[in-house]
C-alpha cells in the first residue's frame, strides 16, 4: 500500500497513461513514423531571420522547461519527507517537460514531416495537462492549510524572538540592579536595555531634585523630531512623571494627544503614547523612567507593560536591598551610643590615610571622671556624658575631621590637615568643648589628650597611634598628680 501511495509511483502511472493512451487513436500507431504524403514545414517565403527566431525560441523554451522540471524533481527529492503533495509537483514537472517537447516538435517538422509523431506528442501533453489540472482543485485546501501553517510558524517565531529580546533585557536589568551603582546610574542603564526590547522612539529619566524636577533624554530614535532630541519642556505640575512619582504607580497613556496632562509641545512633536514608571519607594530616590512613541507607533502591548513592571520590581528590590546593605555597613562602622564612628571605622580610615601618604593629624582623648559619674549618678548619666561629649566634639572639629569613639571613655579624631606647631590651637578646642560639657551638669568630668602628626612625627599607622597615646597618657598622669582645685591638665 505504501508503494501505491508513493508520489513516484503515481508519476510513473501518469507517464505510462500518457504514453499508451494516445496510441489507441485510430491510425496513430501504424503511422507513427510515416512521412508519406507530407512535406517539411519550411514556411516558404519566410525571411531566414524569422525562421531562425522561431527555431531558436522553440529550442530555448524546451531547454528552459527541461531545467525547470529538473529543479522541481530535485526539490521534491530533497524534501520528500516534508512535502505532503509531492506527486502533484512531479506531475506539474512532467507537464512542463511535455510542453517543452511540443516546442521541440515545432522545430523537427520544419525539417522532417513526422506529423503523426507530432500529434502523438501533443496528445501526450494533453493527457498530462488534464491530469495535472484535475489534481489541483482537491489540493487547494491542503495548500491553503500549508500556507496558513507557515504563516503561523512565522508568527510564533517572531513571538519567540520578541520573548528572547524581552527576557535578555530583563536578565540584563536584574544583573545591573545587583551592581553597587548609584540609583541614577542604574536607572540610565535600565533605560538603555529598553531600547532594543521595546518598540519605542524616545527614552528619558525624570529626576526630582531640591531645585525642582528635571528630565534628561537618555536615548532617541534617529528619525524623531528635533523637539524630542533634547530634554522635553518642563511642566509646572510635574506632568505624567510627577503623577507616577506621587502615586508610586506606573502610568501608561495609549492616546497622549487627548490626555488632560499632555504637553502641547510634545503633542506638536508627534508624541502618541507615553509610559512613566517610578523607581524607588518613599525613602528612596525620586526617579521615573519615561518612554514615548511617535507617529504611527502608538499604544502599549501587554508584553511591553509587563516588561516595564518586571523591571520596576527588580530595580526597586535591588535598590531597597542596596539601601539596607548600606545601612548595615553604616551601623557596623558606627558607635550606637554617640553616633560617631567606632573602632573598626577608625582603624580602616587610619590605614587608608597612611597609605595615601598625605599629611594629617591624630588626636587621641580619654574622658576622665566617667567612673565617678557612673558611681554617683548612675550609668544613664554616664551614657549622657558620653553622648554630650561626642556631640560637642563633633561641633568643635572642622568639616573634614573625622570623630570616633573607640570604646569606653576613649575618643579619637583624624584631622584632615595639620603640622607640628598647631597643638595649642587643637588643645584650645578640646578645652572649649570640655568647658561646655562641665557647664551642662558634669563638673567632675575632664579630658586628657595627645596629638601626633603624619608623616613628620611617624610614618606608620601603629607608630602614629602609639605616639599620640603616649602624649595622652602623659597628660593623664599630670592630671592625677594635680590636687583638687588645680587647673585642668589641658592648661
N, C-alpha and C positions, 0 to 999 in steps of 0.2 A: 504493500500500500504506500510506503514511503517513496518508492520509485515512481508510482503513478502521480504522486503529488509534487514530484520534483519539477522545477522550472525548466531544466534542461530537457526532460522527457517531453514536456508539453511543446517546447520549441521544435524538438525533433519530429513530433507528431504533426505539428503545423507545417513544417517543411515538407514532410512526405505527402501530406494532403495537397500542398501547393504544387508539388512536382508531378503527382499522379493524376489528380482530378482533371487538369486541362487535357490530358491525353485521351480522355473519354469523348472529347468533342469530335463529331463526325469528320473524318478525313484528315484529322491533325496528325495522328501517329504515323500513317504511311507516307505522308507528305512533309514530315518534319524538316527534312533537309532538301526538299525538292525545290529547284530553281527554275524548272522549265516553264516557259510562258511568261516569265518575269524578267525585267532588266534592272540594273542598278539605278538607284535614285540619285542621278548626278545633278539634278536641278539645272538642266541645260539653260544656258544663257546667264547663269549667276556669275557675278564677278568673283574671281579667286579669293579676294579678301573676305567676302561674305561667306563663302564656303568654309574658309579656314576658321572664321569666327564661330560658325555653327559647330564644326567638328571639335574645335578646341574647347568651347563651352561645355559640350556634352561630356567630353572626357574629364574636364575638371570637376563637373558635377558628380560624375561617377566616382572619381578619386576622393572627393570630399565626403560623399555618402559612405564610402567604404571605411574611411578613417573614423567618421562619427560612429558607425556601427561597431567598429573595433574597440573604440574607447568605452562605449556603453557595455560591451561584453566584458571588458576588463573591470569596469566599475562594479558590475554585478558579481563577478568572480571574487573580487577582493572584499565585498560587503555582503556576500551571500548569506551570512549568518544574521544580518540585521535588516535585510530587505524583505518585507512580507509579501511583495508582489514582484519578485524578480523576473518571473516568466513574462509578464507584460512588458517590462523594459526590454527583455530579449526579443519579444515579438515586434516591438517597435524598431529595434535594430534590424531585424530581418526585413521588415517593411522598407526601411531605408536602403538596405542592400538591394532589394528587388527593384526599387525605384532607380537606383543607380544603374542597374543592368538595362533598364529600358532606355536610358540615355546612351549606353554603350551600343545598343541595337540601332539607335538612330545613326550612329557612325558606320556600323557594319553594313547596313543595307544600302549605303551610298556606294559601296564597292562590290558587295555580294548580295544578290537578290534572294535572301533567305527569309521571305516574308512570313512563311508558315512558322518558322522558329521565332521570328519577332512576335507573332501573335501568341505563341506559347509563353514567351517571357512576360508579355503583357497580361495574359490570363493568370500566370503565377503571381504577378504583382497584385492583381485584383483580389485574388483569394487571400493573400497575406494582409492586404489593406482591410478587407471586410472583417477578417478575424480580429485584427488589432482594434478596429473601430467597435466591434461587438464586445470586446473585453474591457473597454474603457468605462462605459456607464456603470457597471456594477462596482468598478474600482473607485469611483469618485468619493463615496462615503469614507472609504479607508484612507484615501489621500487626504481628505479634509481632516480626518481624525489624526493622521500623522502630522499634518501641518499645525493643528491645534496643540498636539503634544510637544512639538518642537517649540512653539511659542511659549507654552507653559514652562518648559525646561529653561528657556532663556530668561523668563521672568524669575524663576526660582534661583537661577544663577546670579541675576542682578541682586536679588534679595540677600543671597549668601554673601556676595561681595560687599553689599552695604553693611550687613551684620558684622562682617570681618573688620571693616573700617571702624565701625562703632565700637566693637569690643577692643580693638587695638588702641583706639583713642582713650577708652575708659581705663584700660590697663596702664597706659602711659600717665593718665591723670592720677591714678592711685599711686603709682611709683613716685610721681612728682610731689604728691601730697605728703609722702613719707619722708622726704628730704627736709633737712633743717634749713629752710629758707624763710625769709620774711614773708608775711602773708601777701603783700603786694606783688612780690616776685612770683609767688606760687600762682596767684590769680592770672597774671600775664601769661605764664606758661600754659595754664589750663586753657585759656582762650585760644592760644595758637594750636592746641590739639583739635579744637572745634573746626579749624579752618579746613582740614581735609575730610572730616567726618560729617559735617553738616552742609546743607545746601544754602549757605549764607553769603551775603555780599559785603558785610561790614561787621567788625567786632571791636568792642570798646570796653573800657573799665571806668565805672563811676566810683569816686572816692570822696568820702565825707571827711573834710579836714577842719581845723579850727577856724580858718579864714572862710570856709564855705565849701560847697561841693564842687568838684571838678570832674570832667570827663576826658579821658585820654583815648585817642584812637589807637588801637593795637594792630589792626590789620584791615585792609580793604581790598576788594577785587579791583583789577586794573581798570575795568570799564565803568566804575561807579562815577557819578557826577563829582565835579570839583568840590562842591559843598560838603561832601562826605569824606574827602581825602584828608581832612584835618579834624580837630576836635569839634564836635557839634556845638551849636549855640547854647549858652546857659539857660536854664529855666528857673524862674523865681521860686516856684513851689516844689522844685525838685523833679517834677515830671514823673514819668513812669518809674525810673530808678529810685526816686525818692519814695514813691508808694511801695515798691518792693522792699526797700530798706526799712520803712516804718512798720510794715506788717510782717516782715521776715517770711514772705511767701513769694514764690515765683509768679511773674506776670507775663502772660502770653497774649499778644494782641494780633488777631488774624487780619483785621482791616484797620490799619493805622489811620487812614485818611479820615474816618468818621469818629475816631475816638475823642472824647472830650479833652484829654490831656495831650493830644497831638500838637506838635510844634509846627507852625505854618512853614518855616524854612525847610524843615525836614520833609513835609508833605510836598513842597515845591521841588525838592531834590529827588522825589520819586520813591520815597520810603513807603512800602506797602504793609510790612509786618515787622513787629518788634518783640523781642523777648528780653526780660530783665530777671536775673537770677541772683538773689542775695547770698553772700557768703559771710560766715561768722555769726555768732549769737549776739545777745545783748551786751556781753562783756568782751566780745572780740572786735576786730577791725570792721569798720563800716565800709564794705566793698560790695559792689553789684556788677556782675557780669552782664554785658549787653551784646545783643546780636540783632542785625537788621537785614531785611530782604528788600530788594529794589526792583521796580518794574513789574514784569510778568511773574517773577519769582515771588510767590506770596503763600501765606498760610504755614502752619506748623503741624507736621505729621506726628502721629503718636510716638513713633520711634525717636523723633527729634526731642519731643518733650521729655521722654523717658531718659534720654542721654543727658539732658540738662539736669534733671532731678538726681540721676545717679551721680553725676559729677558733683552736684551741690552737696549731697550726703557724704560722699567720700572726702571731699575737701574739708567740710565742716568737722567731720570726725577727726581728721588728721590735725586740723588747727586746734581743736579742743585738746587733743592728746598732746600736741606740742606745747600748748599753754600750760597744761598740767605738769608736763615734764620740767618746764622752766620754773614753775612754782616749787616743784620738789627740789630742783637743783638750788634754787634760791634759798629754800628752807634748810637745805643741807649745809649751806655756807653762811647761815645767819644765826646769831645768838638769839634765842627765843625771848629772853628777858628784856634786853636792851634794844634789839633791832639792829645792832651793829654786826659787822662781820665776825665770824667765830675763828677759832684757832686754825681750822683747816683752810679757810679763806685767806687768813693772814699768811700762812706758810706758802700757799700757792702763789700769792701776789709777790711775796718777798723773793722767792726764787725766780719768778718771771722778771722782776725788775733787775736783779743782779745779772740775769742772762742777757738783758738788753744793754748793759754797760752804761746806762745813763745815770747821772748823779741824782741822788735822793737822800733823804734823812730818815732815821728811825728813832721814834720817841717811845720809850717804854715807861709805864706808870704802874704804881702799886697803890691801891686805895688803903690808907691807914685808918684804923679805927672801926672797920666793918664789924669785927668781933664784938667790940664794946656796944655798938648799936644793936646787934642781934641779941646780946645778953640783956641789955637794958630795956629795949623797946620791942623786941620780938623780930622774928625772921621777916615778917611782912614789911617792917620798917627798913630792915636791911636790904630787901629787894627794891624798895622805893629809893633807897640811897643809890643803889647800882643803876637803876633806871634814870634817876635825875643826873647822876654823874655822866652817863652816856649821852643824854640829851645835851647837856652843857658842853661836853667835849666836842660833839659834832658841830655845835653852833660856833665855837671858838676857832675851829680849824677852817682852812681855806677850802674852796670847792674841789680842788684837785687832790686834797689829802684824803686818805682812807683810814677810818677809825675801826678798831676791833676790840672785842672783849675776849681775852684768851682763856678765861675761866676764873672762877672765884673772884678775887679782887684785883686781878691783873688786866691791864689795858695796854693797847699799843696803837701808834699812829704811824703810817707810812707817809712821809712828807714828799709832796710832788717835787719840790726843789729845796735846795739848801746846801750851804757850805759852812765849814767851821767858822765861828765868829758871830753866828746869829743865835747862839744858845740863849742869851739873856732875853731876846725877843720871844723865843718859844716858851721859856720858863715864865715870862710875864703873862702869856696867855693862860698857862696852866694855873698860875696864882689867881687870875681873874675868875676862871671857871670854878676854882675851889672856893673862892670867897662867896660866889653866888650859891653854891651848894650849902655852905655853912649858914648863910643867911636864911635859907629856906628850911631850917629846923635840924640841921646836922652839924652843930658847932663842934662836936667832939671828933669829927672826921677830918682827915688830912690826906695828903698825897705825896709820894716820893716819885721822882722822875729821873730818867737818864737818857741822854741823846748821843747818837753816833751817826757819822756820815759815810756814805759810799760814793766814790771809792777812795777819798783822801785818807780815811782812817781805817778802812777794812775793805778788802777786795773779794770777800766771800760772804755768803749769807750767814753762815754759822758764826764766823768771826765778828760780823757786824752785830748780830744779836747778843753775842757774849759780851762785847764791849759796852753796849747800851745797858745790859743787865748789871754789869759791874758798877757803872756810874749810878744806876738807880739804887742798888743796894748800899753803895757808899752814902748816898743821901739818906736812905732809911736808917743807917747806923747813926748818922748825925742826928736824926730825928729822935732816936731812942736815948741819945746822950743828953738831949735838952731837958731841962727841968720845966715843970709846969710854969707857964707864964712867959717862957722864952718865945722867940719868933718862930715862925714856921720854917722848916728846913729849906724851903724854896727861897727864903730870904737870905 
